[in-house]
Amino acid sequence: MADKPSRGLVLYGDGVARFLNPSHTHLHSLAAQSLCGFLSLPNFPPTENVDGRTVGEFLNLLDAYEDYTTLSVETQDKFITPPISERFMGVKAALITENTTLKPYGEKLGLSVFHSDKLTNKSINLVAMDLMNLLGFQDNEVLESSQFDLLFVHFGGHDEQSVKKYTEYINSLVGEILSKTKPKSEIGSRLHLSVVLSYGDIEKDDVSNFTILNKNGTVKSDLASLFPRQSYTMKGSNPRTNIREYCPMLMSQWQEGVTRKDLVESFSFQDFKENGGNLIIPADRFVHEVAFKLWKAPKYGA
C-alpha cells in the first residue's frame, strides 16, 4: 500500500483485445511488470447494437449496470446509481471519449466528459503529457492538488479498421506513459495505471476460444456442494445469475512499488489465464478496486 493516495488513469480499449499481436511491445512490457487478470461481464441481449453494448460494458466498469438494464438515458432525469463523487468520498473523475453515446451516461454518473479528438489530434507525447497534467503530474513532480483524481480514457470504433488503429494508439500511449514514470520516481509510486481491453462484438468461435471455465477442473455433481463458488460468480452472499463465461475484459494494473507482479509475460488471454495473479473478478467491482488505491473506498475482497 502506498503512503500517499494514488491518482488513477484507466485506458479502456473497446474491442481491442482481439487485435493484440506480438508487435504491441509496450502493452506486453506493461503486462510483464503488472498484476493481470480478467473482468467478467454479463450476457448482453442478443439484439443489442454496438452502441448499446459499448454503454453496457462501460457502465459495468462503473458499477452502474442497473441503470443500463432499467433506465433510458433520454427519458430519465436521474440515475439509480449516485454520482461517482458521492459513492467514493468526493473523488474527482473524468471520462475522455469520442463516442457521443457514452457522453450523457458519463455526465449522469458525475464524470466530467471531454471529447477525445482534442487529444488524438496531438502527438502521442503531448497526449501523455496532457493526461499526466490533468492528474497533477508535471515535470517529474507530483503537485499537491490536481484537476482530477481519476481519468477514464475510452478508445473504440464501429469497424475493424478503426479498432485496429486504436490498438496501435493505445500501445504507443502506454509506451509514452511508462517512459515518464521512471523506476522509483515519485510519479511512478503515485500513478495507478489500469489498461482494460474488451473483445467488443462477440463472434461465434469466441465461446470456445476465450472461455474462462476450467474445463480440466470439472467437479462431479455429487461433490460440487463441497467446493466454494469462485468470487466472480457471487454478489455479496447471492449467486450471480447472468455471467458470460467467455470473452472477459483483459485487465493489467501497475503502480511502482504498490501492485504485485505476477508471472504474466505478455498481454494475451492465454497468458492471463495461465499466469495472471488477479484471476477473475466481476467487472462491476473494478471501480471499487481502483477507488481503494486512491484512498476513496474500503478494500473490496481479500
C-alpha positions as a printed NumPy array, in Angstrom:
array([[  0.   ,   0.   ,   0.   ],
       [  1.306,   3.474,  -0.859],
       [  1.988,   6.02 ,   1.884],
       [  0.005,   8.66 ,  -0.04 ],
       [ -3.19 ,   8.452,  -2.118],
       [ -2.683,   7.474,  -5.734],
       [ -4.175,   9.087,  -8.827],
       [ -5.748,   6.761, -11.334],
       [ -5.53 ,   6.531, -15.12 ],
       [ -7.693,   3.922, -16.868],
       [ -7.079,   3.288, -20.578],
       [-10.072,   1.357, -21.882],
       [ -9.835,  -0.229, -25.333],
       [-13.299,  -1.241, -26.54 ],
       [-12.888,  -4.265, -28.843],
       [ -9.101,  -4.014, -28.807],
       [ -8.322,  -7.374, -27.12 ],
       [ -8.878,  -9.455, -30.254],
       [ -6.355,  -7.423, -32.28 ],
       [ -3.359,  -7.755, -29.955],
       [ -0.255,  -9.247, -31.553],
       [  3.49 ,  -9.585, -30.772],
       [  4.235,  -6.158, -32.326],
       [  2.469,  -4.378, -29.439],
       [  5.614,  -4.418, -27.361],
       [  4.672,  -1.632, -24.933],
       [  1.488,  -3.413, -23.872],
       [  3.411,  -6.656, -23.41 ],
       [  6.07 ,  -4.821, -21.405],
       [  3.391,  -3.322, -19.175],
       [  1.781,  -6.724, -18.591],
       [  5.16 ,  -8.186, -17.651],
       [  5.502,  -5.563, -14.896],
       [  1.9  ,  -5.689, -13.705],
       [ -0.796,  -7.596, -11.915],
       [ -3.072,  -9.078, -14.581],
       [ -6.417, -10.819, -14.741],
       [ -9.943, -10.866, -16.132],
       [-13.086,  -8.802, -15.575],
       [-16.17 , -10.944, -16.138],
       [-19.191,  -9.456, -17.905],
       [-22.879, -10.37 , -18.083],
       [-24.563, -11.7  , -21.193],
       [-25.929,  -8.786, -23.177],
       [-29.224,  -9.117, -25.068],
       [-28.639, -10.81 , -28.451],
       [-30.421,  -7.92 , -30.175],
       [-28.112,  -5.303, -28.621],
       [-26.438,  -2.969, -31.11 ],
       [-22.838,  -1.782, -30.97 ],
       [-23.552,   1.43 , -29.055],
       [-25.75 ,  -0.415, -26.575],
       [-23.019,  -2.962, -25.862],
       [-20.417,  -0.204, -25.527],
       [-22.583,   1.588, -22.951],
       [-23.359,  -1.645, -21.11 ],
       [-19.693,  -2.609, -20.782],
       [-18.675,   0.866, -19.648],
       [-21.454,   1.027, -17.051],
       [-20.278,  -2.323, -15.738],
       [-16.832,  -0.813, -15.111],
       [-18.552,   2.   , -13.165],
       [-20.79 ,  -0.451, -11.233],
       [-23.861,   1.167, -12.762],
       [-25.242,  -1.709, -14.813],
       [-28.605,  -1.42 , -13.06 ],
       [-29.11 ,   1.876, -14.875],
       [-28.335,   0.208, -18.205],
       [-30.911,  -2.532, -17.66 ],
       [-33.753,  -0.432, -16.234],
       [-33.486,   3.142, -17.445],
       [-33.393,   5.146, -20.644],
       [-30.885,   7.99 , -20.687],
       [-33.245,  10.004, -22.897],
       [-36.229,   9.795, -20.509],
       [-34.736,   9.564, -17.035],
       [-33.563,  12.699, -15.234],
       [-31.629,  10.871, -12.555],
       [-29.869,   7.515, -12.465],
       [-30.415,   4.956,  -9.724],
       [-26.645,   4.952,  -9.237],
       [-25.469,   8.044,  -7.299],
       [-22.76 ,  10.267,  -8.838],
       [-19.279,   8.835,  -8.524],
       [-18.192,  11.565,  -6.092],
       [-20.959,  10.536,  -3.664],
       [-20.012,   6.875,  -3.832],
       [-16.269,   7.377,  -3.461],
       [-15.504,  10.103,  -0.934],
       [-15.565,  13.111,  -3.247],
       [-13.4  ,  11.62 ,  -5.999],
       [-12.94 ,  13.966,  -8.974],
       [-13.346,  11.838, -12.08 ],
       [-13.498,  12.433, -15.824],
       [-14.236,  10.483, -18.993],
       [-12.441,  11.205, -22.258],
       [-14.118,   9.658, -25.313],
       [-15.156,  10.369, -28.878],
       [-18.234,   8.134, -28.501],
       [-21.193,  10.528, -28.287],
       [-23.461,   7.773, -26.947],
       [-21.323,   7.446, -23.817],
       [-21.327,  11.186, -23.081],
       [-24.76 ,  11.541, -21.364],
       [-24.199,   8.378, -19.318],
       [-20.852,   9.646, -18.08 ],
       [-22.343,  13.008, -17.168],
       [-25.259,  11.474, -15.259],
       [-22.796,   9.37 , -13.289],
       [-20.993,  12.532, -12.239],
       [-17.984,  12.418, -14.54 ],
       [-16.666,  15.435, -16.395],
       [-16.767,  14.394, -20.066],
       [-14.325,  15.562, -22.731],
       [-14.226,  14.734, -26.436],
       [-11.1  ,  12.742, -27.219],
       [-10.364,  14.308, -30.613],
       [ -8.741,  17.168, -28.709],
       [ -6.208,  14.595, -27.55 ],
       [ -5.822,  12.284, -30.528],
       [ -5.104,  15.146, -32.91 ],
       [ -1.892,  15.755, -30.98 ],
       [  1.321,  13.755, -30.91 ],
       [  1.433,  10.776, -28.545],
       [  3.998,  12.567, -26.401],
       [  1.736,  15.601, -25.919],
       [ -1.283,  13.384, -25.213],
       [  0.625,  11.56 , -22.479],
       [  1.709,  14.908, -21.004],
       [ -1.877,  16.231, -21.066],
       [ -3.203,  13.169, -19.253],
       [ -0.462,  13.368, -16.649],
       [ -1.076,  17.093, -16.153],
       [ -4.792,  16.502, -15.53 ],
       [ -3.741,  14.173, -12.713],
       [ -1.304,  16.68 , -11.255],
       [  1.917,  15.168, -12.591],
       [  4.187,  17.821, -14.084],
       [  7.917,  17.957, -14.822],
       [  8.626,  14.7  , -12.978],
       [  6.907,  16.052,  -9.869],
       [  3.596,  15.367,  -8.123],
       [  1.643,  18.553,  -7.414],
       [ -0.224,  18.833,  -4.129],
       [ -3.551,  19.22 ,  -5.931],
       [ -4.866,  18.063,  -9.289],
       [ -7.815,  18.747, -11.538],
       [ -8.831,  15.084, -11.334],
       [ -8.129,  12.053,  -9.152],
       [ -9.303,   9.538, -11.75 ],
       [ -9.388,   9.568, -15.557],
       [-11.149,   7.077, -17.821],
       [ -9.953,   7.287, -21.432],
       [-12.185,   5.316, -23.812],
       [-10.943,   4.182, -27.236],
       [-13.195,   2.326, -29.662],
       [-14.842,   2.392, -33.049],
       [-17.633,   0.801, -35.029],
       [-15.474,  -1.033, -37.561],
       [-12.421,  -3.266, -37.586],
       [-10.145,  -0.693, -39.209],
       [-10.776,   1.959, -36.561],
       [-10.37 ,  -0.52 , -33.679],
       [ -7.053,  -1.697, -35.115],
       [ -5.975,   1.952, -35.291],
       [ -6.815,   2.392, -31.615],
       [ -4.913,  -0.782, -30.74 ],
       [ -1.764,   0.781, -32.183],
       [ -2.574,   4.087, -30.489],
       [ -3.016,   2.545, -27.024],
       [  0.212,   0.604, -27.42 ],
       [  2.136,   3.789, -28.25 ],
       [  0.435,   5.753, -25.458],
       [  1.349,   3.111, -22.879],
       [  4.948,   3.358, -24.033],
       [  4.954,   7.141, -23.562],
       [  3.387,   6.928, -20.114],
       [  5.873,   4.296, -18.938],
       [  8.737,   6.441, -20.231],
       [  7.543,   9.298, -17.992],
       [  7.39 ,   7.144, -14.861],
       [ 10.97 ,   6.222, -14.17 ],
       [ 11.628,   3.397, -11.684],
       [ 11.486,   4.594,  -8.06 ],
       [ 10.288,   8.024,  -9.194],
       [  7.646,   9.91 ,  -7.221],
       [  5.244,   9.84 , -10.172],
       [  5.66 ,   6.082, -10.629],
       [  4.713,   5.478,  -6.997],
       [  1.623,   7.723,  -7.198],
       [  0.194,   6.826, -10.633],
       [ -2.121,   3.805, -10.63 ],
       [ -2.338,   2.753, -14.286],
       [ -5.004,   0.318, -15.475],
       [ -5.305,  -0.929, -19.045],
       [ -8.612,  -2.663, -19.742],
       [ -9.216,  -4.256, -23.148],
       [-12.507,  -5.846, -24.188],
       [-13.41 ,  -8.116, -27.106],
       [-16.216,  -5.9  , -28.381],
       [-18.854,  -7.618, -30.502],
       [-18.853, -11.349, -29.838],
       [-18.165, -13.826, -32.627],
       [-19.259, -17.455, -32.994],
       [-15.875, -19.027, -32.236],
       [-15.256, -16.85 , -29.169],
       [-17.224, -19.19 , -26.887],
       [-14.59 , -21.914, -27.182],
       [-11.514, -19.789, -27.895],
       [-11.78 , -17.405, -24.941],
       [-13.589, -19.367, -22.241],
       [-12.82 , -18.643, -18.578],
       [-14.217, -22.001, -17.46 ],
       [-11.658, -24.553, -16.29 ],
       [-12.549, -27.499, -18.498],
       [ -9.96 , -29.729, -16.824],
       [-11.207, -28.925, -13.36 ],
       [-14.816, -30.062, -13.711],
       [-16.236, -31.332, -10.42 ],
       [-18.645, -34.234, -10.315],
       [-22.149, -33.04 ,  -9.483],
       [-22.371, -35.044,  -6.234],
       [-19.239, -33.301,  -4.922],
       [-19.928, -29.794,  -6.247],
       [-21.522, -28.622,  -2.979],
       [-18.227, -29.227,  -1.14 ],
       [-16.37 , -26.649,  -3.235],
       [-16.852, -22.89 ,  -2.665],
       [-18.071, -20.829,  -5.586],
       [-15.473, -18.558,  -7.153],
       [-15.935, -14.956,  -6.045],
       [-16.737, -13.675,  -9.539],
       [-19.874, -15.847,  -9.514],
       [-21.195, -14.151,  -6.361],
       [-22.544, -10.722,  -5.474],
       [-22.478, -10.46 ,  -1.707],
       [-23.984, -13.715,  -0.455],
       [-26.089, -14.285,  -3.584],
       [-25.033, -16.184,  -6.709],
       [-24.889, -14.1  ,  -9.887],
       [-27.44 , -15.34 , -12.382],
       [-26.058, -13.675, -15.51 ],
       [-22.378, -14.362, -16.203],
       [-20.805, -14.614, -19.644],
       [-18.265, -17.391, -19.267],
       [-16.165, -16.276, -22.222],
       [-14.583, -13.098, -23.632],
       [-13.951, -11.305, -20.347],
       [-12.154,  -7.98 , -20.317],
       [ -8.371,  -8.249, -20.035],
       [ -7.031,  -6.084, -17.219],
       [ -3.474,  -5.093, -16.348],
       [ -2.739,  -2.841, -13.343],
       [  0.585,  -1.245, -12.499],
       [  1.898,   1.094,  -9.841],
       [  5.563,   1.249,  -8.907],
       [  6.156,  -0.457,  -5.551],
       [  2.417,  -0.966,  -4.896],
       [  0.869,  -3.537,  -7.232],
       [  2.165,  -7.077,  -7.063],
       [  3.854,  -8.625, -10.082],
       [  2.61 , -11.985, -11.313],
       [  4.094, -14.423, -13.83 ],
       [  2.474, -12.918, -16.94 ],
       [  4.899, -12.044, -19.734],
       [  2.543, -10.871, -22.481],
       [ -0.779,  -9.043, -22.808],
       [ -2.779, -12.044, -24.02 ],
       [ -5.792, -14.094, -22.998],
       [ -3.874, -17.351, -22.633],
       [ -1.033, -15.825, -20.611],
       [ -3.508, -14.098, -18.284],
       [ -5.453, -17.346, -17.83 ],
       [ -2.354, -19.413, -17.036],
       [ -0.256, -16.884, -15.113],
       [ -2.415, -13.923, -14.063],
       [ -2.386, -13.089, -10.366],
       [ -5.754, -11.332, -10.3  ],
       [ -7.685, -14.345, -11.666],
       [-11.313, -13.288, -12.38 ],
       [-13.305, -10.513, -10.72 ],
       [-16.67 ,  -9.101, -11.83 ],
       [-16.337,  -6.002, -13.995],
       [-18.621,  -4.093, -11.614],
       [-16.002,  -4.449,  -8.848],
       [-13.308,  -2.746, -10.937],
       [-14.094,   0.847,  -9.915],
       [-14.104,  -0.18 ,  -6.248],
       [-10.627,  -1.684,  -6.565],
       [ -9.295,   1.455,  -8.253],
       [-11.002,   3.766,  -5.745],
       [ -9.283,   1.871,  -2.923],
       [ -5.88 ,   2.669,  -4.439],
       [ -6.933,   6.331,  -4.492],
       [ -7.881,   6.14 ,  -0.777],
       [-11.503,   6.736,  -1.781],
       [-13.022,   3.37 ,  -0.818],
       [-12.52 ,   0.456,   1.593],
       [-10.842,  -2.68 ,   0.262],
       [-13.033,  -4.987,  -1.82 ],
       [-12.431,  -8.699,  -1.31 ],
       [ -9.397, -10.32 ,   0.307]])
